[in-house]
Amino acid sequence: MPEVFVNFINLLAIVLWLLIIARVIVSWLMPMGGGGIVAFIYQATEPILAPIRRFVPPTAGIDWAPLIALLLLSAITQALTRL
């Protein structure tokens, strides 16, 4: 696989990883919402987390979608970079 494509996939995975982590932290610190940056984080991560929530709903108040998304993102990135 071309090195440029692998680097792009790795960069995209890092950005998505950071956005998901930021969303988790923001949900703990500001559960009522926030400004433009918080809105951007939610808009950027919701298309990834919403389909996961349909299959794995929150249990006992814990949203498992971010953890599952991070695990899937890591697995997909490793699989694509090994090709």
Long-range contacts (C-beta under 8 A, 24 or more apart in sequence): 1-80, 1-81, 1-83, 6-80, 6-81, 9-77, 9-80, 9-81, 10-77, 10-81, 13-73, 13-74, 13-76, 13-77, 16-45, 16-48, 16-73, 17-70, 17-73, 19-44, 19-45, 20-45, 20-48, 20-49, 20-66, 20-69, 20-70, 20-73, 21-66, 21-70, 23-49, 23-66, 24-66, 27-63, 45-69
